[in-house]
Each structure stands twice: as C-alpha cells, then as structure tokens.
C-alpha cells in the first residue's frame, strides 16, 4: 500500500510539515528567493499533487484550531516588533492608510472580486475585507531583501501589522451582514454585538499587555518563566476575545503586543527574539498546511477570470486605495508609488479566507467555495511579483538604503578611520559611530559619514538605517563595550557578520569570556592598544587587487608584516578576516591590510 493511499499518522504529519516548512525557508535563504514561494510549491507537491499529506485526513479536526492559534501568535509577534518611536517618520501616512486606505481597499477589492472573478456580492464583500491585509510575515523578509530606506520600510511594515486584524474584522463585519440577511436577524442587534466585540477585544488586549508589563517590571515572574507566561496569557486573551466575537482575538493579541512593545521592559529584546523564532516555525507550518489542504479540482477550475481578478487587485485596487489615502500628505510621490505597487498577501489572508469560505458555503452561499483558490492565486501572484520586483522598483525610485551592503564601524579611532577611508575608496558604504564627539575628529577629517551617539541607543535605532549594513566592527578603546555591542547586535546582523577587536588577556582562562558573548576577533589577535601604536608609527590601511600574475601567496610573501583586515571578493562580497579565517582570497579579490610605512631604498656607496 502506498504512503499516499494509507496516509500519515499525526506524528509523521507534524514531522513532515516541520521538515518541509523549515527546509523551504532555508533553501530560500540559500538561493535568495522569497520563502513563501517555495513553501507554497512544497505544500502543493506533498498535498493535492501527490496526496502524501492531506491535513484533513492526517490531522483531522485539529487543523482549524492549529491555524487559528498560529495566526494569533504571528500577529502578536508583529505587534511586539513595533515600537511607537519607530513610527515617527511614517505616522501620518500609516494613519491615512488605516483610517482611509482600509475602507477604500475594502471597496475596491470587493469590486475587483465581483467584476473580475465573477463572485456574488455576499462572497465578494467578505473576501474584499480580507484582502485589506498585506502580510507582515511576507513584508518583513522582502524589506530585508530589498534594503529599503527607513521611512518607506516603516510605512509598509506598520500598514501590514495594523491592517491584518482590521482586514479580519472587516471580513467579520461583512460575514455578519450576510448572516443577518440570510437568517432575518435584527440588524441593530448584530451591529451592537459587532462593535461591542471590537471594544471588548481592544480592552482585553490592553489590560493583558499592561498586566504583563507590570508583572515583568516588578519581578513578579522569574526570568525563566517569562516566555511561558507570555504564551499562556496570549492564548487566554485570544480565546476570551474570540468568545465575545469570532476572529476579534486577532485584534486583541495585536493590541497586547503593541502595549508590551512600548512598555520599555528590560527583557523586551529577549522576548521579541524568541517570538521571532517561534513565528518562523509557525509561518512555515501554516503555509504548508494551507497549501497541502487545497483541493486540486478547485485549483484547476481557476480560469482567465482569476487572472483578471489578480490583475485588477494588483494594478487598480491597491494603487487606487493607496494613492487616494496618501493624497495631501507629506509622503513623497516616489514613496507613494512604491507603497502603491507593493502589496504582497500572506498567511493571514489564506487562513482567514479559507475559514470564511467554508462558513459562507454552510450559509448557502455557493461562491464561498471559490474564495480559497482565489486567495491562493492572489498570494502566489503578489509574492512572486513583489519578491522579484521590489528590489528593482526601489532602485529605480532611489529608495534603497544602499545598493551595496555597507560596513558599520563602532569607535572613532585612527584604525576605523583608515579602514573606513579604504572601504569608501572601494565604493563600500561605511558609517563610523562613537558616543564621544571628540573621538570622531579623525573620521570627520577624512570626510567619512559619522553618527554621534551610542549605537545601542534608541536614537540610533531611529536614525541609523541598519538595514543598509551587513557587517559590523566594534573597535572602541573599551573591550567590555565592544563585547556588549557585538552581543547585542549579533541576532540582527548574524554572528558571522559581527566582529570586534580582541580583548586584552582574552587567551587567559581567568579573563576569557564565554563563546556566547561578543563577536569574532579581527586581524591577527592584536588588541586596541597594539593597533593604535602601529597607526602612531605610520602604518596605514592599503588596498591590493589580486591578479593571475600576482596572487595571494605572492602578496603575502612580499608583505609578511602586513595584517590582513578584510577582503572584497570579485563579485563584491565583503568579509572581515580573523585569526581563525581559513578561506584564501581568490583572483580578482581586493585585500585591505594594515601595512607598515614604505621604506625608501638606500643605495650602497662603494668604498
């Protein structure tokens, strides 16, 4: 008997979903593709195309609750990432996109569904409300990939987070109207119930967020229990709110996340990073479940009307609602165009669309069965379009933080100034930062971009476009501060991209730090004082390009005293070099090394 015929038991099904989902995300990272594309394809292959995994058959009635809880956690994590101070540059634009853009998007999307896909007004109104969402789990990786400037990136991110629960609630409202019309219930009572549900969800989310913040701040919860307590409260808030009004739990958990994000908790970063990891797992699982659960016959039934529907949403409904929403604001036209043409849909759209599609069918609205396949078509199309089109569009509009990933140098010293000048000459973006204005005099004299302030401060988070930098070097005169910077920023940059100067006595067991702290060591093991002494003796950072005739070995033999600091490969990839670096630079690479001053040749005088 084949696996497809026999099906999988729940444990095998969970294992398969995890392996396929996380594997697709890893592969997408390796080949630089939007992860959702690979996850949707993988889900289709193991689901409707081969029948290896059918969620309704292999997991049963747990599929719906699992997806609902996963979406709630994803939205909570989205709210948890949004500090109100990060909204300053885009605040008015976001308000307009939510207050004006959401109703406009609902209207234009409803028209696109009705006239494009040919669905009736009941199904069109429900599906149109769901289509307000723009997928925070899809937007975030696209923004990292495209390296957008801070303001348009914040605009898109905030819109995605805030409109997710708004879209779900719009679908709830439309579904409530359909229910009233189909069951002849009182419209006033239904409206009262709806608005009470919204108020109750907001109140529950706010109270829970404030309660968590108060308990954590007063140390009423031990450190090792903070994440479990957070999860339990999250589930309770979602359940209680959903009891009052179905799907209002999405709004409640988003409000809860926002309140905690702006409570200035000491352990906030640890909580947020753990939630990010959990969200990656949940997004992977949900996409595989949704794609595998699609009906092959319904997908094959999609025709040119579905293509027309997607075209109307992407080219008319989304741009029209965004441009009208931002009319009269100070948002530059280039940013309006970028936002108008960027609207990828994601997990919340597919999950909520599938849920309401089934409920519409149960109410006797046959068009509800078409909502799931249409949602899949819209998600796939918008992710592919924005996944491959956002970067060139942002470049065309001049809204990328940097075309080439830059290097962030922490510490205004002669070493960072020399290295920064060499990188600038090699056309690698660089920024020198220091909390002491006097320390930046070397960098200012070399005409290097500088940031005066602590790189870990809130001001740096709001003013430094971290997304434009791929590598960081902590090279101040304070070993402890270098370690703090490297440890704090490692999760953002990746531990292989965060470097610092070697600590004094770092080889001694008494003074050595755990491997979990700090970054990788730069150079040949010399400390700050040793580097500064060499710079005082006239050593400089020089650039050498390797050729077929003059390779790395020849360079090394000719300059045995030089200290190799970093390498720019022929394809533009940048990497620092440390004592444990094993990769030998290849032909075409540029070597940036700290070298002694050139000595004039002394002619011998014959006696």
URMO-V384820 format. One record per residue. PHI is phi in degrees with one decimal (none if undefined). NEAR is the number of other C-alpha atoms within 10 Angstrom. D_FIRST is the distance of its C-alpha to the first C-alpha in whole Angstrom. Layout:
phi->PHI near->NEAR d_first->D_FIRST
phi->PHI near->NEAR d_first->D_FIRST
//
This chain:
phi->none near->6 d_first->0
phi->-76.3 near->7 d_first->4
phi->-62.4 near->11 d_first->7
phi->-62.0 near->14 d_first->8
phi->-74.9 near->11 d_first->7
phi->-78.7 near->12 d_first->7
phi->81.9 near->19 d_first->10
phi->-113.6 near->19 d_first->12
phi->-79.7 near->12 d_first->15
phi->-55.2 near->14 d_first->18
phi->-65.3 near->11 d_first->19
phi->-62.6 near->14 d_first->17
phi->-64.4 near->18 d_first->18
phi->-62.9 near->16 d_first->21
phi->-63.2 near->11 d_first->21
phi->-63.8 near->17 d_first->19
phi->-60.6 near->25 d_first->22
phi->-64.4 near->18 d_first->25
phi->-64.4 near->13 d_first->24
phi->-66.6 near->19 d_first->23
phi->-65.6 near->28 d_first->26
phi->-67.9 near->20 d_first->29
phi->-61.4 near->17 d_first->27
phi->-64.9 near->24 d_first->28
phi->-65.4 near->22 d_first->32
phi->-65.7 near->14 d_first->32
phi->-63.5 near->15 d_first->32
phi->-62.4 near->17 d_first->34
phi->-66.2 near->13 d_first->37
phi->-67.8 near->9 d_first->36
phi->-101.7 near->9 d_first->36
phi->56.6 near->11 d_first->39
phi->-124.3 near->17 d_first->37
phi->-59.6 near->22 d_first->36
phi->-62.7 near->24 d_first->33
phi->-63.3 near->27 d_first->32
phi->-62.8 near->20 d_first->32
phi->-66.2 near->21 d_first->29
phi->-67.4 near->28 d_first->28
phi->-65.5 near->22 d_first->27
phi->-63.6 near->17 d_first->26
phi->-62.5 near->21 d_first->23
phi->-63.8 near->28 d_first->22
phi->-64.8 near->23 d_first->22
phi->-65.9 near->17 d_first->20
phi->-79.9 near->21 d_first->17
phi->-100.3 near->24 d_first->18
phi->-64.9 near->19 d_first->19
phi->-79.5 near->15 d_first->18
phi->-115.1 near->14 d_first->14
phi->75.0 near->17 d_first->13
phi->-63.6 near->21 d_first->12
phi->-133.7 near->30 d_first->15
phi->-119.3 near->25 d_first->17
phi->-53.9 near->26 d_first->19
phi->-64.0 near->14 d_first->20
phi->-83.8 near->15 d_first->16
phi->-91.8 near->20 d_first->16
phi->-113.6 near->19 d_first->20
phi->84.1 near->11 d_first->21
phi->-70.4 near->11 d_first->25
phi->-76.3 near->11 d_first->26
phi->-59.4 near->17 d_first->25
phi->-59.0 near->16 d_first->29
phi->-60.2 near->10 d_first->31
phi->-62.5 near->15 d_first->29
phi->-66.3 near->23 d_first->30
phi->-61.2 near->20 d_first->34
phi->-65.8 near->18 d_first->35
phi->-62.4 near->22 d_first->34
phi->-63.7 near->21 d_first->36
phi->-61.9 near->25 d_first->39
phi->-65.1 near->26 d_first->38
phi->-63.0 near->27 d_first->38
phi->-68.9 near->29 d_first->41
phi->-61.5 near->25 d_first->43
phi->-62.2 near->29 d_first->43
phi->-62.1 near->28 d_first->44
phi->-65.0 near->26 d_first->47
phi->-68.7 near->26 d_first->48
phi->-87.3 near->23 d_first->48
phi->-106.0 near->21 d_first->51
phi->-85.9 near->17 d_first->54
phi->-60.7 near->13 d_first->57
phi->-66.0 near->13 d_first->59
phi->-73.8 near->19 d_first->57
phi->-91.4 near->18 d_first->57
phi->-56.6 near->12 d_first->61
phi->-70.4 near->16 d_first->61
phi->-118.7 near->20 d_first->58
phi->-59.2 near->17 d_first->59
phi->-64.9 near->16 d_first->61
phi->-62.7 near->26 d_first->58
phi->-66.9 near->24 d_first->56
phi->-58.5 near->17 d_first->58
phi->-68.1 near->18 d_first->58
phi->-66.2 near->27 d_first->54
phi->-89.0 near->22 d_first->53
phi->-72.5 near->12 d_first->56
phi->-97.4 near->16 d_first->57
phi->-68.4 near->25 d_first->54
phi->-63.7 near->24 d_first->51
phi->-61.3 near->20 d_first->53
phi->-64.5 near->21 d_first->53
phi->-62.9 near->28 d_first->50
phi->-60.3 near->27 d_first->49
phi->-64.0 near->18 d_first->51
phi->-67.0 near->24 d_first->50
phi->-68.8 near->29 d_first->46
phi->-60.8 near->27 d_first->46
phi->-64.5 near->22 d_first->48
phi->-64.8 near->24 d_first->46
phi->-67.2 near->29 d_first->43
phi->-68.8 near->20 d_first->45
phi->-86.3 near->17 d_first->47
phi->-86.0 near->20 d_first->44
phi->-86.8 near->23 d_first->41
phi->82.2 near->16 d_first->42
phi->-78.8 near->21 d_first->41
phi->-69.0 near->16 d_first->44
phi->-66.4 near->17 d_first->46
phi->-63.7 near->21 d_first->44
phi->-65.2 near->27 d_first->41
phi->-64.4 near->26 d_first->43
phi->-66.5 near->25 d_first->45
phi->-66.1 near->31 d_first->42
phi->-67.0 near->34 d_first->41
phi->-61.8 near->29 d_first->44
phi->-66.0 near->29 d_first->45
phi->-64.4 near->34 d_first->41
phi->-74.0 near->34 d_first->42
phi->-62.8 near->32 d_first->45
phi->-68.0 near->28 d_first->43
phi->-125.4 near->28 d_first->43
phi->65.4 near->27 d_first->40
phi->-60.9 near->28 d_first->42
phi->-72.5 near->24 d_first->39
phi->-95.4 near->24 d_first->39
phi->-61.5 near->26 d_first->43
phi->-56.9 near->15 d_first->43
phi->-65.9 near->16 d_first->41
phi->-66.2 near->23 d_first->43
phi->-66.1 near->22 d_first->46
phi->-65.1 near->12 d_first->46
phi->-68.2 near->17 d_first->45
phi->-82.1 near->26 d_first->47
phi->54.8 near->26 d_first->50
phi->-72.0 near->25 d_first->52
phi->-63.5 near->20 d_first->55
phi->-61.6 near->22 d_first->56
phi->-68.1 near->21 d_first->57
phi->-63.5 near->24 d_first->54
phi->-65.5 near->26 d_first->52
phi->-64.6 near->22 d_first->53
phi->-61.2 near->23 d_first->53
phi->-68.3 near->25 d_first->50
phi->-67.5 near->24 d_first->48
phi->-64.8 near->28 d_first->50
phi->-59.4 near->27 d_first->50
phi->-63.1 near->29 d_first->46
phi->-68.5 near->25 d_first->46
phi->-70.8 near->24 d_first->49
phi->-78.5 near->26 d_first->47
phi->-59.4 near->27 d_first->44
phi->-67.7 near->26 d_first->45
phi->-63.0 near->22 d_first->47
phi->-63.4 near->28 d_first->45
phi->-63.5 near->29 d_first->42
phi->-71.5 near->25 d_first->46
phi->-62.8 near->24 d_first->47
phi->-64.9 near->26 d_first->43
phi->-61.2 near->22 d_first->44
phi->-61.4 near->19 d_first->47
phi->-63.3 near->21 d_first->46
phi->-65.6 near->22 d_first->44
phi->-62.7 near->19 d_first->46
phi->-62.8 near->19 d_first->48
phi->-61.2 near->20 d_first->46
phi->-64.1 near->18 d_first->45
phi->-61.8 near->17 d_first->49
phi->-66.2 near->13 d_first->49
phi->-80.3 near->12 d_first->46
phi->-111.5 near->10 d_first->47
phi->58.6 near->9 d_first->51
phi->-82.3 near->13 d_first->52
phi->-70.8 near->10 d_first->55
phi->-66.2 near->14 d_first->55
phi->-63.4 near->10 d_first->57
phi->-65.7 near->10 d_first->55
phi->-64.8 near->16 d_first->52
phi->-65.4 near->15 d_first->54
phi->-62.4 near->10 d_first->55
phi->-62.0 near->14 d_first->52
phi->-65.3 near->20 d_first->51
phi->-69.5 near->13 d_first->54
phi->-64.0 near->14 d_first->54
phi->-61.4 near->22 d_first->50
phi->-63.7 near->20 d_first->51
phi->-61.7 near->14 d_first->54
phi->-64.4 near->21 d_first->52
phi->-63.1 near->30 d_first->49
phi->-63.1 near->22 d_first->52
phi->-64.1 near->16 d_first->54
phi->-62.4 near->23 d_first->51
phi->-61.6 near->27 d_first->50
phi->-66.6 near->21 d_first->54
phi->-62.3 near->17 d_first->54
phi->-64.6 near->24 d_first->51
phi->-62.8 near->28 d_first->52
phi->-64.7 near->16 d_first->56
phi->-64.9 near->16 d_first->55
phi->-61.4 near->22 d_first->52
phi->-61.3 near->20 d_first->55
phi->-65.5 near->16 d_first->58
phi->-64.7 near->14 d_first->56
phi->-69.8 near->18 d_first->55
phi->-68.7 near->15 d_first->58
phi->-91.7 near->8 d_first->60
phi->59.5 near->11 d_first->57
phi->-78.7 near->11 d_first->56
phi->-121.9 near->15 d_first->53
phi->-65.1 near->11 d_first->52
phi->-57.9 near->10 d_first->51
phi->-73.2 near->8 d_first->48
phi->-106.4 near->9 d_first->47
phi->-64.1 near->18 d_first->48
phi->-66.6 near->17 d_first->44
phi->-59.0 near->10 d_first->43
phi->-62.1 near->14 d_first->45
phi->-60.0 near->16 d_first->45
phi->-63.6 near->13 d_first->41
phi->-64.4 near->11 d_first->42
phi->-63.8 near->19 d_first->45
phi->-57.9 near->24 d_first->43
phi->-63.7 near->16 d_first->40
phi->-65.8 near->16 d_first->43
phi->-61.5 near->24 d_first->45
phi->-61.3 near->29 d_first->42
phi->-68.1 near->19 d_first->41
phi->-63.1 near->17 d_first->45
phi->-66.8 near->26 d_first->46
phi->-63.9 near->19 d_first->43
phi->-67.1 near->14 d_first->44
phi->-76.9 near->17 d_first->47
phi->-151.2 near->19 d_first->46
phi->-59.8 near->17 d_first->42
phi->74.8 near->24 d_first->41
phi->-71.7 near->27 d_first->45
phi->-60.6 near->34 d_first->43
phi->-62.6 near->31 d_first->43
phi->-66.9 near->32 d_first->46
phi->-61.1 near->33 d_first->47
phi->-70.2 near->36 d_first->45
phi->-65.7 near->30 d_first->46
phi->-62.6 near->27 d_first->50
phi->-59.4 near->31 d_first->49
phi->-62.2 near->27 d_first->48
phi->-62.9 near->22 d_first->51
phi->-62.9 near->25 d_first->54
phi->-66.1 near->26 d_first->52
phi->-63.0 near->24 d_first->52
phi->-107.1 near->18 d_first->56
phi->-94.7 near->16 d_first->57
phi->55.7 near->13 d_first->58
phi->-79.1 near->15 d_first->56
phi->-61.8 near->10 d_first->56
phi->-96.4 near->12 d_first->53
phi->-60.1 near->17 d_first->52
phi->-62.8 near->15 d_first->50
phi->-63.7 near->12 d_first->48
phi->-63.6 near->18 d_first->47
phi->-65.0 near->20 d_first->46
phi->-67.6 near->16 d_first->44
phi->-64.0 near->12 d_first->42
phi->-65.2 near->22 d_first->41
phi->-61.7 near->18 d_first->41
phi->-64.7 near->11 d_first->38
phi->-63.1 near->15 d_first->36
phi->-66.1 near->21 d_first->36
phi->-59.4 near->15 d_first->35
phi->-63.8 near->17 d_first->32
phi->-68.8 near->23 d_first->32
phi->-60.9 near->26 d_first->32
phi->-58.5 near->24 d_first->29
phi->-64.8 near->24 d_first->27
phi->-64.6 near->26 d_first->29
phi->-64.0 near->27 d_first->28
phi->-64.9 near->31 d_first->25
phi->-61.2 near->30 d_first->24
phi->-67.7 near->23 d_first->26
phi->-67.7 near->24 d_first->25
phi->-68.4 near->29 d_first->21
phi->-86.1 near->22 d_first->22
phi->-70.6 near->21 d_first->24
phi->-87.0 near->16 d_first->23
phi->-61.2 near->14 d_first->22
phi->-65.1 near->10 d_first->24
phi->-67.3 near->14 d_first->27
phi->-64.9 near->16 d_first->27
phi->-68.5 near->9 d_first->28
phi->-77.5 near->11 d_first->30
phi->-64.1 near->15 d_first->32
phi->-127.6 near->10 d_first->35
phi->-64.4 near->11 d_first->39
phi->-64.9 near->14 d_first->40
phi->-67.3 near->20 d_first->38
phi->-63.2 near->16 d_first->39
phi->-62.4 near->17 d_first->43
phi->-60.5 near->22 d_first->42
phi->-62.2 near->24 d_first->41
phi->-62.0 near->17 d_first->44
phi->-65.2 near->21 d_first->46
phi->-66.5 near->25 d_first->45
phi->-74.1 near->23 d_first->45
phi->-99.1 near->12 d_first->49
phi->-124.2 near->16 d_first->50
phi->-61.3 near->22 d_first->49
phi->-65.2 near->24 d_first->49
phi->-60.3 near->23 d_first->52
phi->-65.0 near->18 d_first->54
phi->-67.1 near->22 d_first->53
phi->-70.1 near->24 d_first->54
phi->-65.0 near->17 d_first->57
phi->-69.5 near->15 d_first->59
phi->-66.0 near->24 d_first->58
phi->-90.3 near->23 d_first->59
phi->-63.6 near->13 d_first->62
phi->88.2 near->8 d_first->66
phi->-88.9 near->12 d_first->64
phi->-87.5 near->10 d_first->65
phi->-65.1 near->17 d_first->62
phi->-58.5 near->10 d_first->62
phi->-59.7 near->14 d_first->61
phi->-61.0 near->15 d_first->59
phi->-71.2 near->19 d_first->57
phi->-62.4 near->22 d_first->57
phi->-63.1 near->16 d_first->55
phi->-62.0 near->20 d_first->53
phi->-65.6 near->20 d_first->52
phi->-64.0 near->21 d_first->52
phi->-97.5 near->22 d_first->49
phi->-120.2 near->23 d_first->47
phi->-149.7 near->26 d_first->45
phi->-69.5 near->25 d_first->41
phi->-100.3 near->28 d_first->39
phi->-143.9 near->26 d_first->36
phi->-65.1 near->27 d_first->34
phi->-66.1 near->31 d_first->37
phi->-59.4 near->26 d_first->37
phi->-64.9 near->26 d_first->33
phi->-67.3 near->22 d_first->33
phi->-69.2 near->23 d_first->36
phi->-62.2 near->29 d_first->35
phi->-62.6 near->25 d_first->32
phi->-64.1 near->17 d_first->33
phi->-74.2 near->23 d_first->36
phi->-60.3 near->22 d_first->34
phi->-64.0 near->17 d_first->32
phi->-70.1 near->16 d_first->35
phi->-65.4 near->21 d_first->37
phi->-61.7 near->15 d_first->35
phi->-64.8 near->12 d_first->35
phi->-82.8 near->14 d_first->39
phi->94.5 near->10 d_first->39
phi->-103.2 near->17 d_first->39
phi->-62.4 near->15 d_first->36
phi->-64.0 near->17 d_first->37
phi->-60.3 near->26 d_first->36
phi->-65.6 near->20 d_first->32
phi->-84.4 near->21 d_first->33
phi->-65.8 near->26 d_first->35
phi->-58.7 near->26 d_first->31
phi->-60.9 near->25 d_first->31
phi->-66.3 near->24 d_first->34
phi->-63.0 near->24 d_first->34
phi->-61.1 near->22 d_first->32
phi->-62.1 near->18 d_first->34
phi->-67.9 near->25 d_first->37
phi->-61.3 near->27 d_first->35
phi->-60.6 near->18 d_first->34
phi->-67.1 near->19 d_first->37
phi->-69.6 near->23 d_first->39
phi->-68.1 near->24 d_first->38
phi->-65.6 near->17 d_first->38
phi->-62.5 near->16 d_first->41
phi->-76.7 near->22 d_first->43
phi->-63.2 near->25 d_first->41
phi->-100.6 near->16 d_first->42
phi->-107.5 near->15 d_first->45
phi->-66.3 near->21 d_first->47
phi->-62.1 near->20 d_first->48
phi->-63.4 near->13 d_first->50
phi->-65.3 near->18 d_first->51
phi->-64.1 near->21 d_first->52
phi->-65.5 near->16 d_first->54
phi->-62.4 near->12 d_first->56
phi->-88.0 near->14 d_first->57
phi->69.3 near->15 d_first->58
phi->-116.4 near->22 d_first->56
phi->-92.8 near->23 d_first->54
phi->-63.3 near->22 d_first->56
phi->-166.5 near->19 d_first->56
phi->-67.0 near->16 d_first->54
phi->-110.3 near->17 d_first->54
phi->-55.8 near->19 d_first->53
phi->-97.7 near->23 d_first->56
phi->-124.1 near->25 d_first->57
phi->-100.3 near->24 d_first->59
phi->-108.6 near->27 d_first->62
phi->-96.6 near->25 d_first->63
phi->120.1 near->26 d_first->66
phi->-89.5 near->27 d_first->69
phi->-123.0 near->25 d_first->70
phi->-67.2 near->19 d_first->72
phi->-67.1 near->25 d_first->68
phi->-66.4 near->24 d_first->66
phi->-67.1 near->25 d_first->69
phi->-63.6 near->20 d_first->69
phi->-66.6 near->23 d_first->65
phi->-63.1 near->26 d_first->65
phi->-64.0 near->20 d_first->68
phi->-66.8 near->19 d_first->66
phi->-66.5 near->21 d_first->63
phi->-62.2 near->18 d_first->65
phi->-65.3 near->11 d_first->66
phi->-84.7 near->14 d_first->63
phi->65.0 near->12 d_first->62
phi->-103.9 near->20 d_first->59
phi->-58.0 near->21 d_first->60
phi->-142.9 near->24 d_first->61
phi->-139.4 near->21 d_first->63
phi->-103.4 near->24 d_first->65
phi->-123.1 near->28 d_first->65
phi->-164.7 near->20 d_first->67
phi->-79.8 near->16 d_first->69
phi->-104.6 near->13 d_first->72
phi->-61.5 near->13 d_first->74
phi->-65.1 near->11 d_first->76
phi->-68.6 near->17 d_first->73
phi->-87.6 near->24 d_first->72
phi->-64.5 near->16 d_first->76
phi->-65.6 near->17 d_first->74
phi->-66.1 near->24 d_first->71
phi->-62.9 near->15 d_first->74
phi->-64.0 near->9 d_first->76
phi->-89.0 near->13 d_first->73
phi->60.3 near->13 d_first->72
phi->-93.8 near->17 d_first->69
phi->-62.9 near->15 d_first->67
phi->-133.3 near->20 d_first->67
phi->-129.0 near->18 d_first->66
phi->-92.0 near->17 d_first->69
phi->151.6 near->15 d_first->67
phi->-76.2 near->17 d_first->65
phi->-66.4 near->21 d_first->61
phi->-94.5 near->12 d_first->60
phi->-80.2 near->10 d_first->62
phi->-67.0 near->13 d_first->61
phi->-62.0 near->14 d_first->63
phi->-64.9 near->16 d_first->61
phi->-62.2 near->14 d_first->58
phi->-88.7 near->16 d_first->60
phi->-112.6 near->11 d_first->62
phi->-95.1 near->16 d_first->60
phi->-83.0 near->16 d_first->57
phi->-57.8 near->20 d_first->55
phi->-64.9 near->22 d_first->52
phi->-84.5 near->24 d_first->54
phi->-122.9 near->22 d_first->54
phi->-110.5 near->18 d_first->51
phi->-133.4 near->23 d_first->53
phi->-137.4 near->26 d_first->56
phi->-127.4 near->25 d_first->58
phi->-93.1 near->29 d_first->60
phi->-136.0 near->25 d_first->64
phi->-82.7 near->22 d_first->66
phi->-84.3 near->17 d_first->69
phi->-113.4 near->14 d_first->67
phi->-61.2 near->20 d_first->64
phi->-65.4 near->12 d_first->63
phi->-68.0 near->15 d_first->63
phi->-57.9 near->24 d_first->61
phi->-65.1 near->22 d_first->58
phi->-62.8 near->17 d_first->58
phi->-61.6 near->25 d_first->58
phi->-63.5 near->25 d_first->55
phi->-67.9 near->17 d_first->53
phi->-71.1 near->17 d_first->53
phi->-93.4 near->18 d_first->52
phi->-58.1 near->20 d_first->50
phi->-62.8 near->12 d_first->47
phi->-78.9 near->13 d_first->48
phi->-89.2 near->17 d_first->49
phi->98.0 near->13 d_first->46
phi->-64.5 near->17 d_first->47
phi->-79.2 near->13 d_first->47
phi->-108.0 near->22 d_first->50
phi->-111.3 near->27 d_first->52
phi->-127.9 near->27 d_first->55
phi->-150.3 near->27 d_first->58
phi->-70.5 near->27 d_first->61
phi->-58.2 near->25 d_first->61
phi->-76.4 near->22 d_first->63
phi->-66.8 near->15 d_first->66
phi->59.8 near->11 d_first->65
phi->-67.8 near->14 d_first->61
phi->-83.9 near->12 d_first->61
phi->-83.0 near->9 d_first->63
phi->-62.0 near->8 d_first->60
phi->-67.9 near->8 d_first->63
phi->-108.7 near->11 d_first->63
phi->-70.6 near->12 d_first->59
phi->-93.8 near->14 d_first->57
phi->-60.2 near->7 d_first->53
phi->-66.5 near->8 d_first->51
phi->-76.5 near->8 d_first->49
phi->-105.9 near->14 d_first->53
phi->80.7 near->28 d_first->54
phi->-113.2 near->28 d_first->53
phi->-76.8 near->24 d_first->53
phi->-84.3 near->23 d_first->57
phi->-91.8 near->26 d_first->59
phi->75.3 near->23 d_first->61
phi->-105.0 near->17 d_first->62
phi->102.0 near->18 d_first->62
phi->-73.8 near->16 d_first->65
phi->-92.7 near->21 d_first->66
phi->-57.0 near->20 d_first->68
phi->-60.8 near->11 d_first->71
phi->-68.6 near->11 d_first->71
phi->-65.3 near->18 d_first->69
phi->-64.8 near->15 d_first->72
phi->-64.2 near->11 d_first->75
phi->-65.2 near->16 d_first->74
phi->-64.2 near->20 d_first->74
phi->-67.7 near->12 d_first->77
phi->-84.5 near->11 d_first->78
phi->101.8 near->11 d_first->77
phi->-66.9 near->20 d_first->74
phi->-136.6 near->22 d_first->72
phi->-89.7 near->24 d_first->68
phi->-121.6 near->19 d_first->68
phi->-110.8 near->21 d_first->65
phi->-131.5 near->15 d_first->65
phi->-99.9 near->19 d_first->62
phi->-83.7 near->21 d_first->61
phi->-129.5 near->13 d_first->61
phi->-62.1 near->9 d_first->60
phi->-81.4 near->8 d_first->64
phi->-126.9 near->12 d_first->64
phi->-89.5 near->16 d_first->60
phi->-63.9 near->21 d_first->60
phi->-62.3 near->12 d_first->61
phi->-64.0 near->11 d_first->64
phi->-62.5 near->15 d_first->65
phi->-65.0 near->13 d_first->64
phi->-68.5 near->9 d_first->67
phi->-78.9 near->10 d_first->69
phi->-126.7 near->13 d_first->69
phi->-64.3 near->9 d_first->68
phi->-83.5 near->12 d_first->69
phi->-64.5 near->19 d_first->67
phi->-108.1 near->21 d_first->65
phi->-71.3 near->22 d_first->62
phi->-102.4 near->18 d_first->60
phi->-157.9 near->22 d_first->58
phi->-132.7 near->23 d_first->56
phi->-109.9 near->21 d_first->56
phi->-68.2 near->18 d_first->53
phi->-60.5 near->15 d_first->54
phi->-87.1 near->8 d_first->51
phi->96.1 near->16 d_first->53
phi->-64.8 near->11 d_first->51
phi->-112.0 near->21 d_first->53
phi->-152.1 near->16 d_first->53
phi->-77.1 near->23 d_first->55
phi->-125.7 near->22 d_first->56
phi->-130.0 near->21 d_first->56
phi->-59.9 near->13 d_first->57
phi->-98.8 near->12 d_first->53
phi->-73.5 near->12 d_first->52
phi->-106.3 near->8 d_first->51
phi->-72.2 near->7 d_first->50
phi->-89.1 near->9 d_first->53
phi->-58.0 near->18 d_first->54
phi->-102.1 near->16 d_first->54
phi->-61.9 near->16 d_first->56
phi->95.9 near->17 d_first->57
phi->-75.4 near->21 d_first->57
phi->-109.8 near->23 d_first->59
phi->-100.0 near->21 d_first->61
phi->-110.2 near->25 d_first->62
phi->-133.0 near->24 d_first->64
phi->-86.6 near->24 d_first->67
phi->-122.8 near->20 d_first->70
phi->-70.3 near->18 d_first->74
phi->-64.3 near->12 d_first->77
phi->-69.6 near->9 d_first->77
phi->-98.1 near->6 d_first->80
phi->-70.1 near->6 d_first->83
phi->-68.6 near->6 d_first->84
phi->-105.0 near->6 d_first->87
phi->-75.0 near->6 d_first->89
phi->-79.0 near->6 d_first->91
phi->-97.9 near->5 d_first->95
phi->-64.9 near->4 d_first->96
phi->-85.8 near->3 d_first->99
//
